[in-house]
Amino acid sequence: MRKISMMLATTLLAGTGLATVGAAPAQADPTGTSGWDNGPGGERYVAFGDSFVSGPGIQPMRSGICERSRKNFPTLVAQRLGVTDFTDASCGGARTEHYWAPQVRDTGENPPQLDALDADTTLVTLGTMGGNDVGLVGMAQNCILGDCAGTPDDAHHQAIDALAPVYRDLIDEVRQRAPKAELVAVGYGTYVPPTSCSALFGVTPAEAVYLQGLIDHMSDVIGAVAEEKGVAFADMRTIPGAGDHTVCAAPDQQWIRAINTYDDGAPMHPSTAGMKAMAGEVLRTIQEARGTQRALAGAADSLQVRAHCLGKAKAKRLKVRIRNGNGLVDRAVVRIGKQRVGVATSRPWQATPKVSAIKPRNRDGRIRVQVTLARDGATKVATIARPAPRCVGR
C-alpha cells in the first residue's frame, strides 16, 4: 500500500503537524512563559506563536506545558540581540484565539499570549500562528493516509483568508498594549517540494503542491496584513536555498522534519538547523527595519522648509518649498491654521497657494508642513512649523 499505515501515522502525527508532539510530561511553569529578566531598561522582547515557534522535540527543552525549546528561533534572536528581558509566550497547539484567551492543555494552562506584553516592551515577533486554526494538522495527516489534493478556493483556503481580520486586530492590540514596541510578523516556510519522496511515504506530487500551497497562502495573508499595517515581515520562503532544505532533503540538511525526526524536532516541524535559519531571517528583517527607521529619522532631521511671497495685490501667492529629506519625501501637506492650502505629491516638493484663498481666521502667523517620508514600505510623518511671511500673517 502506497500510504503509511493508520496505526503508524496516528502514533507519529497525533497532536503534531502544526500543533504539538507527545513528549514526556514536563513540570508546569507557573508563569506560563519562559525566558529571562535581567532588570529594567534595555531591549525587552516578547515572542508569540504556535509550535513552529516553540520548537517541540528540539533539545534541550524548557520546563512547562508548551514544549518550548531552548534553541527555538526566539531564544536565538534574543541571545544575538543581547536583550535584557525575554519572554517566550509561544505554545504548541496554539490557535489565534489564544492571543486573547488562555490555552488549556491536559497538563495545565498557558495564559493569553498578549498578557506577556507591557508598556516597556520594545520588540515583538508575531507568530507563526494560524495553522492550527485552519486544520493544517489534519490536512497533513490526510496527505499521508489517503488523498488530500483540493482546489484554490476550497474550505481550507477560505479559512486562511478569514484569518486576515484576526491578524489586523492582533497588530492593533499589540500597538495598544506595547506602544513602544517594534513589530515583526513571521511567516511559515517552504516545507514540501513539488515532488514526491520516500520521506513523505507516498504523498503524490499533486498532494505535495496542494499542501505547500496552503502553507504559502498562510504566509501570503500574514505578509499582506503586515504590509497593510506597516509591520516588518520575515518571509521564511525567501531565505536563499530554502528549497534545498525541505522534508525531502538529506537528514542533516532538513530545516523541516518529515515523519522521521532523527531525535531532533517533531514531524512536519523545524529541526535545530531550521530554527537557526529562521532566527537568521528574523534578525535580518529586524536589522533591515531598524536601518530603515534610522534612515527615516535621519531624513526627518534633514528637512527644511522655506516660505516667501510672490506677486502683488490679489495675484499674490505664498510659495512653500520643502528641501532635503534625503530623497525619501513621498508627500507634503501645507496648512495655515486649520486650513489645508497646498499638497505636493511629486518633485519639486512645493506648494504655491493664492494668499486670497487663505481664510482670515486661519492666519495665525504660522505655516505647518506635514511631510510623509517613505522607504521599503515603512513611513514616517514629520511636521515642521515655521513663521508665515508678512503676506499671510495676522
C-alpha positions as CSV (number, residue, x, y, z in Angstrom):
1,M,0.0,0.0,0.0
2,R,1.4,3.4,-1.0
3,K,0.3,5.2,2.2
4,I,1.7,4.7,5.7
5,S,-0.4,2.5,7.9
6,M,-3.1,4.2,10.1
7,M,-1.6,2.9,13.3
8,L,1.9,4.3,12.5
9,A,0.5,7.6,11.2
10,T,-1.6,8.1,14.3
11,T,1.4,7.3,16.5
12,L,3.7,9.7,14.7
13,L,1.3,12.5,13.9
14,A,-1.4,12.7,16.6
15,G,-1.3,16.1,18.1
16,T,1.6,17.2,15.9
17,G,1.7,18.7,12.4
18,L,1.3,22.3,13.2
19,A,0.4,21.7,16.8
20,T,2.5,19.7,19.3
21,V,4.2,16.4,20.0
22,G,3.7,13.7,22.5
23,A,6.8,14.3,24.6
24,A,7.4,13.2,28.2
25,P,5.4,15.2,30.7
26,A,7.1,18.4,31.9
27,Q,6.7,20.2,35.1
28,A,4.3,23.1,34.9
29,D,5.7,26.6,34.7
30,P,3.5,28.7,37.0
31,T,4.1,31.8,34.8
32,G,3.2,30.0,31.6
33,T,6.1,31.7,29.8
34,S,9.8,31.2,29.5
35,G,12.9,33.4,29.1
36,W,14.8,35.7,31.4
37,D,14.7,39.1,33.1
38,N,17.9,40.9,33.8
39,G,16.4,44.0,35.3
40,P,14.8,47.2,34.0
41,G,15.7,49.1,30.8
42,G,17.3,47.7,27.6
43,E,15.7,45.7,24.9
44,R,12.6,43.8,26.1
45,Y,11.4,41.1,23.7
46,V,8.2,39.1,23.6
47,A,7.7,36.2,21.2
48,F,4.2,34.9,20.2
49,G,3.4,31.7,18.3
50,D,2.5,28.1,17.8
51,S,4.7,25.0,17.9
52,F,6.6,26.2,14.8
53,V,7.9,28.8,17.2
54,S,8.1,26.8,20.5
55,G,10.2,24.1,18.9
56,P,8.9,20.7,20.3
57,G,11.5,17.9,20.2
58,I,14.5,20.2,19.9
59,Q,16.7,19.6,22.9
60,P,17.2,21.0,25.5
61,M,13.6,21.8,26.3
62,R,12.4,24.3,28.8
63,S,10.0,23.3,31.6
64,G,6.3,24.0,31.2
65,I,3.4,22.7,29.3
66,C,4.1,24.4,25.9
67,E,7.1,22.4,24.7
68,R,9.4,25.3,24.3
69,S,13.0,24.6,23.2
70,R,16.0,26.5,24.5
71,K,17.1,26.5,20.8
72,N,14.0,27.8,19.2
73,F,14.3,30.9,17.0
74,P,13.0,33.5,19.5
75,T,15.7,32.3,22.0
76,L,18.4,32.5,19.4
77,V,17.2,36.0,18.3
78,A,17.1,37.1,22.0
79,Q,20.7,35.9,22.5
80,R,22.0,37.5,19.3
81,L,20.4,40.8,20.2
82,G,21.5,40.6,23.8
83,V,18.1,41.6,25.1
84,T,17.7,42.5,28.8
85,D,14.3,40.9,29.1
86,F,12.9,37.9,27.0
87,T,9.5,36.3,27.3
88,D,8.7,33.3,25.1
89,A,4.9,33.1,25.2
90,S,4.6,30.6,22.3
91,C,2.9,27.3,22.9
92,G,2.4,24.1,21.0
93,G,-1.1,23.7,19.7
94,A,-1.9,27.4,19.9
95,R,-4.6,29.0,17.8
96,T,-5.1,32.7,17.1
97,E,-7.8,32.8,19.8
98,H,-5.0,32.1,22.3
99,Y,-3.6,35.5,21.8
100,W,-6.6,36.7,23.8
101,A,-7.8,33.6,25.7
102,P,-6.0,31.1,27.9
103,Q,-4.8,27.9,26.2
104,V,-5.9,24.9,28.3
105,R,-3.9,21.7,27.9
106,D,-4.1,18.3,29.7
107,T,-1.2,19.3,31.9
108,G,-2.0,22.9,32.6
109,E,-2.9,26.3,31.2
110,N,-1.0,28.8,29.2
111,P,-2.1,32.4,29.8
112,P,-3.3,34.6,26.9
113,Q,-0.2,35.3,24.9
114,L,-1.0,39.1,24.7
115,D,-0.7,39.2,28.5
116,A,3.1,38.9,28.1
117,L,3.2,42.5,26.9
118,D,3.6,45.7,28.8
119,A,4.3,49.3,28.2
120,D,8.1,48.7,28.4
121,T,8.1,46.0,25.6
122,T,10.4,47.1,22.7
123,L,10.3,44.1,20.3
124,V,7.5,41.6,19.4
125,T,7.6,38.8,17.0
126,L,4.1,37.8,15.8
127,G,3.9,34.1,15.0
128,T,4.0,31.9,13.2
129,M,0.3,31.4,14.1
130,G,-2.9,30.3,12.3
131,G,-2.0,26.8,11.0
132,N,-4.0,25.2,13.8
133,D,-7.0,27.4,13.1
134,V,-7.4,26.1,9.6
135,G,-6.7,22.4,10.2
136,L,-3.4,22.0,8.5
137,V,-2.6,19.2,11.0
138,G,-5.5,17.1,9.7
139,M,-4.6,18.0,6.1
140,A,-1.0,16.8,6.6
141,Q,-2.4,13.5,8.0
142,N,-4.8,13.2,5.1
143,C,-2.0,13.6,2.6
144,I,-0.1,10.7,4.2
145,L,-3.0,8.4,4.9
146,G,-5.1,9.0,1.8
147,D,-5.8,11.8,-0.6
148,C,-5.6,15.5,0.2
149,A,-5.4,17.5,-3.1
150,G,-8.0,20.3,-3.1
151,T,-8.8,23.4,-5.1
152,P,-7.6,27.0,-4.7
153,D,-11.0,28.1,-3.3
154,D,-11.8,25.2,-1.1
155,A,-12.8,25.4,2.6
156,H,-9.1,25.3,3.8
157,H,-8.2,28.3,1.6
158,Q,-11.3,30.2,2.6
159,A,-10.4,29.6,6.3
160,I,-7.0,31.1,5.6
161,D,-8.5,34.2,4.1
162,A,-10.7,34.5,7.1
163,L,-7.7,35.0,9.3
164,A,-6.8,38.4,7.8
165,P,-9.0,40.4,10.1
166,V,-7.7,38.5,13.1
167,Y,-4.2,39.4,12.2
168,R,-5.2,43.1,11.8
169,D,-6.9,43.0,15.3
170,L,-3.7,41.4,16.7
171,I,-1.5,44.2,15.4
172,D,-3.8,46.9,16.7
173,E,-3.9,45.2,20.1
174,V,-0.2,44.9,20.4
175,R,0.3,48.5,19.5
176,Q,-2.2,49.5,22.2
177,R,-0.6,47.4,24.9
178,A,3.0,48.0,23.9
179,P,3.1,51.4,22.1
180,K,7.0,51.5,22.0
181,A,7.4,48.0,20.5
182,E,8.8,47.2,17.1
183,L,6.7,44.5,15.4
184,V,7.9,41.7,13.1
185,A,5.4,39.3,11.6
186,V,6.7,35.8,10.9
187,G,5.5,33.6,8.1
188,Y,5.7,29.9,7.5
189,G,8.4,28.5,5.3
190,T,8.9,26.1,2.4
191,Y,8.4,22.6,3.8
192,V,7.4,20.4,1.0
193,P,8.9,20.4,-2.6
194,P,6.6,20.0,-5.6
195,T,7.6,16.3,-5.9
196,S,7.3,13.1,-4.1
197,C,10.0,11.4,-2.0
198,S,10.4,8.4,0.3
199,A,10.3,10.7,3.4
200,L,6.7,11.5,2.6
201,F,5.5,7.9,2.5
202,G,3.8,8.1,-0.9
203,V,2.4,11.6,-0.9
204,T,1.9,12.4,-4.6
205,P,3.4,15.5,-6.3
206,A,-0.2,16.9,-6.7
207,E,-0.8,16.4,-2.9
208,A,2.6,18.0,-2.1
209,V,1.8,21.0,-4.3
210,Y,-1.6,21.4,-2.6
211,L,-0.2,21.1,0.9
212,Q,2.6,23.6,0.3
213,G,0.1,25.9,-1.5
214,L,-1.9,26.1,1.8
215,I,1.2,26.9,3.7
216,D,2.2,29.6,1.1
217,H,-1.4,31.0,1.3
218,M,-0.9,31.4,5.1
219,S,2.3,33.2,4.6
220,D,0.8,35.4,1.9
221,V,-2.0,36.5,4.1
222,I,0.3,37.2,7.0
223,G,2.6,39.2,4.7
224,A,-0.2,41.2,3.1
225,V,-1.6,42.3,6.5
226,A,1.9,43.2,7.7
227,E,2.4,45.4,4.7
228,E,-1.0,47.0,5.1
229,K,-0.3,47.7,8.8
230,G,3.3,48.9,8.2
231,V,4.8,45.9,10.1
232,A,8.1,44.2,9.0
233,F,7.6,40.7,7.6
234,A,10.1,37.8,7.9
235,D,9.2,35.6,4.9
236,M,11.0,32.3,5.5
237,R,10.4,31.3,1.9
238,T,12.9,33.9,0.7
239,I,15.8,32.5,2.6
240,P,18.5,31.7,0.0
241,G,18.4,27.9,-0.6
242,A,15.2,27.3,1.3
243,G,14.0,24.9,-1.3
244,D,17.0,22.7,-0.8
245,H,16.1,22.1,2.9
246,T,12.6,20.7,2.8
247,V,11.4,17.4,4.2
248,C,12.9,15.6,1.2
249,A,16.4,16.8,1.8
250,A,19.1,14.6,3.4
251,P,18.6,14.3,7.2
252,D,21.4,16.7,8.0
253,Q,20.1,19.2,5.5
254,Q,16.4,19.2,6.6
255,W,15.1,22.5,8.1
256,I,11.8,20.8,8.4
257,R,11.4,17.2,9.5
258,A,9.2,14.7,7.8
259,I,7.9,11.6,9.7
260,N,11.4,10.6,10.9
261,T,12.7,13.3,13.2
262,Y,16.1,11.8,13.9
263,D,15.6,12.8,17.6
264,D,15.6,16.5,16.6
265,G,12.3,18.2,16.3
266,A,8.8,16.9,15.6
267,P,7.2,15.5,12.5
268,M,6.5,18.3,10.0
269,H,8.2,20.8,12.3
270,P,11.5,22.7,12.2
271,S,14.8,21.0,13.2
272,T,17.6,22.6,15.1
273,A,19.1,23.8,11.7
274,G,15.7,25.1,10.7
275,M,15.4,27.2,13.8
276,K,18.8,28.6,13.1
277,A,17.7,29.6,9.6
278,M,14.5,31.1,10.9
279,A,16.5,33.1,13.5
280,G,18.8,34.4,10.9
281,E,15.9,35.6,8.7
282,V,14.1,37.3,11.7
283,L,17.4,39.0,12.7
284,R,17.9,40.2,9.1
285,T,14.4,41.5,9.0
286,I,14.9,43.4,12.3
287,Q,18.2,44.8,11.2
288,E,16.7,45.9,7.9
289,A,13.7,47.5,9.6
290,R,15.9,49.3,12.0
291,G,18.1,50.5,9.2
292,T,15.0,51.9,7.5
293,Q,13.8,53.6,10.7
294,R,17.3,55.2,11.2
295,A,17.1,56.3,7.6
296,L,13.6,57.8,8.0
297,A,14.7,59.5,11.3
298,G,17.7,61.0,9.5
299,A,15.6,62.2,6.6
300,A,13.2,63.8,9.1
301,D,16.0,65.6,10.8
302,S,17.3,66.9,7.4
303,L,14.1,68.5,6.3
304,Q,14.0,72.3,5.7
305,V,11.0,74.5,4.8
306,R,11.3,77.8,3.1
307,A,8.3,80.2,2.6
308,H,8.1,83.6,0.9
309,C,5.5,85.7,-1.0
310,L,5.3,86.0,-4.8
311,G,3.5,88.6,-6.9
312,K,1.5,91.6,-5.9
313,A,-2.0,92.6,-4.6
314,K,-4.7,90.0,-5.4
315,A,-2.3,87.9,-7.5
316,K,0.0,87.4,-4.6
317,R,0.9,83.8,-3.8
318,L,2.6,82.0,-1.0
319,K,5.5,79.7,-2.1
320,V,6.3,77.0,0.4
321,R,9.2,74.7,-0.6
322,I,10.4,71.5,1.2
323,R,14.1,70.7,0.8
324,N,16.3,67.8,1.7
325,G,14.6,64.7,3.2
326,N,17.5,62.5,1.8
327,G,15.3,61.5,-1.2
328,L,12.7,59.9,1.0
329,V,9.9,62.5,0.7
330,D,6.7,60.9,-0.5
331,R,4.1,63.7,0.1
332,A,3.8,67.1,1.8
333,V,0.7,68.9,3.1
334,V,0.8,72.6,3.8
335,R,-1.6,74.2,6.4
336,I,-2.2,77.7,7.6
337,G,-4.0,77.4,10.9
338,K,-6.6,74.6,10.3
339,Q,-6.8,75.2,6.6
340,R,-5.1,72.9,4.1
341,V,-3.7,75.3,1.5
342,G,-1.5,73.0,-0.6
343,V,-0.4,69.4,-1.3
344,A,2.8,68.3,-3.1
345,T,2.9,64.7,-4.4
346,S,6.0,64.9,-6.6
347,R,9.2,66.9,-7.2
348,P,9.7,69.8,-6.8
349,W,8.2,69.5,-3.3
350,Q,6.5,72.8,-3.1
351,A,3.0,74.5,-3.0
352,T,2.0,77.9,-4.2
353,P,-1.5,78.7,-2.9
354,K,-3.2,82.1,-3.5
355,V,-3.0,84.3,-0.5
356,S,-6.5,85.5,-1.1
357,A,-7.8,81.9,-0.7
358,I,-6.5,81.7,2.9
359,K,-9.3,82.4,5.3
360,P,-8.6,85.3,7.7
361,R,-9.5,83.2,10.7
362,N,-6.7,80.7,9.9
363,R,-4.0,83.3,9.6
364,D,-2.3,82.6,12.9
365,G,1.2,83.6,11.8
366,R,2.4,80.0,11.4
367,I,2.9,77.7,8.5
368,R,2.7,73.9,9.3
369,V,4.0,71.4,6.8
370,Q,3.3,67.7,7.3
371,V,5.9,65.7,5.4
372,T,5.4,61.9,4.8
373,L,8.7,60.1,4.3
374,A,8.8,56.5,2.9
375,R,11.3,53.7,2.5
376,D,10.9,50.0,1.9
377,G,7.2,50.1,2.8
378,A,7.8,52.0,6.0
379,T,6.7,55.5,6.6
380,K,7.3,58.4,9.0
381,V,5.4,61.7,9.3
382,A,7.3,64.8,10.3
383,T,5.6,68.1,11.0
384,I,7.5,71.3,10.6
385,A,6.2,74.7,11.8
386,R,7.6,78.0,10.5
387,P,6.6,81.7,10.9
388,A,4.5,82.8,8.0
389,P,5.7,85.7,5.8
390,R,4.0,89.1,6.2
391,C,1.6,88.5,3.3
392,V,-0.3,85.8,5.3
393,G,0.4,87.0,8.8
394,R,-2.3,88.4,11.0
